[in-house]
């Protein structure tokens, strides 16, 4: 199911970021979605919405010193990233989760910036493989 959508045209490839783990992507397509293109699109749209919300939640939690909410949002996002084989993004989420648990939030702003950049890269990779509506595309335009 190749993407014909132009929703990702504002995203630029990041040559310093790796690709998706093919085994995890195959499990997502075949085991989780049963190869059904509508289910794949629905789950990818849900992923984009929840990721957008989780990043916002992490930013809010960091600004308001809500470490438990920050930890929980990072944990949720970490799990979602692993479904698509984006271990490189999951590691940054895991690092935010650990730092929030320890109360050591000084380096989290830089990690959140990396998470945002890596999330855009993941979206680009997903758009290369699949067609789906991307709720984060409007944010790319602003």
N, C-alpha and C positions, 0 to 999 in steps of 0.2 A: 504494500500500500504506500506508494510514493506520494510525497506531498506536492500538491499543486497550489497550495495556499500562498498568498503574498503577505500574510500576517507577520512574517519574520524578516521582511526585507530590511528593516532598520537594524537588525542584529548583525554584528560583524563577527566572523569566526575568530576565535582566540587560539593562535598557534601554540601557545604555551600550556594549553589544557588538553588532557587526554580525551580519548573517545569513550564511548560507553562499553561496558563489559558485554560482549555478545551473548554469553550464556544467560545472564540475567535478563537481557532484552528478549531473548527467545522464550524464557520462562514466562515473562510478562505477557507476550503475545499469545503463546500457545496454551499455557497452563492457567493463567489468571483470566485471560479474555477469550480463550477457546478459538482464537483466530478471527473472531467476529470484529469487523472494522468499526461497527457502530459502538460496541462496548469499548474498544480501544480508544476511539475518539472521546467518548463520555468520560472515561477514566483519566485521559490526558487533560481534558478540560477541567475536571475536578482537581487534578494535581496542580494545575496552574493557579486555580483560584485559592486552594489551600496554601500553596507556597507563598503567594502574594500576601495572604493574611498572616502567615507565620512570620514572614520577614518583618511585616509591620508590627506584629506583636513583640518580636524580639527587640526592635528599635524602641518601641514604647516602654517595654520592661526595662531596658537599659537606661533610658532617660529618667524613669521614675524609680529606679533602684529596686525593682521587683525581681529579685534573683530567681525565685522559684518559678515564676511565669516565664522568665527567660530560659531557664533550664528545660522546662516542659516544652516550650515551642521549638527549641533546638533539637530536643529528643524526637519530637514528632516529625520534624523536617528530615532528620537523619534517616529515619525509617523509610520515608517516602523516596528519598534519593536512591536508596539501596535497591528498591524495586526495579529501577531502570539501569542499574549497574554503574551509577555515578558515585563510585566509592570515594573519589577525590573530593566531591562535595560533601559527602557524608562525614568524612574525617574532620572537615572544618566545623560542621554542626556538632560533632562529638566533642571537639575541643571547646566550643562555646558552652556546651552542656556541662563539661567538667569544670571549667573556670567559674561558671555561675554557681555550681554546687559548692565550690571552694570559697566563693565570695571574692574571687580575684578578677575583677571586671576591667582592669586597666587596658588590656590588649584586645578586648572584645570589639571595640569599634572598628579596628583594622580587620579583624576576622569577619565581621558583618559586611564590610565592604567587599571582601573576597567572596563571601557567600553570594552576595548580589551579582557580582561579575560571573561567578561560576554558574549561578542559576540561569543567567542569560545565555551562557554557553550551552548548558543542558537543553534549554528550550530550542536553541538553534539546531542542536543534534537531533532532537525529537522531531522538529519540523522537516528535517532532511529525510526522515523515515516515514512519517505519518502526516495525515491531513487532520487538523483539529482547530477549533476556535481557541484562540489564546487571549485570555482576559488581560494579560500583562502587556500585550502589544500596544495598547493605547498609551501606557506609561512610557514606552520606548519613544513615542512620538513627541512627548512633552519635554 
